[in-house]
Amino acid sequence: MWSIKQQDLKIKERLSKMKILDSLIGKQEPLADYEEALKKQLIIEMDAFGGE
């Protein structure tokens, strides 16, 4: 049961990060420095998840 809960939390966290990344990519105006850094970090994380 605990492993299912852990998997569920991982999936929810990944979806949350994907939503943030999607909103950053979809922004029309230029990104602030911290937004650009966050976008790059999330892309790296999503790429790492793709290898699982």
C-alpha positions, 0 to 999 in steps of 0.5 A: 500500500505504501509503495502505491502511495509513493508512486501516486505522489511521484506522479502528482509531483511530475504532473505539477512540474509539467504544468509549470513547465508548460506555462513557462513555455507558453508565455508570450512575453520574455521570461525573467532570469529566474523563470528561464533558470526554472524552465531549464531545470524542469527540462533537465528533470523531465529529460531525466524522467524520460530515461526511467 
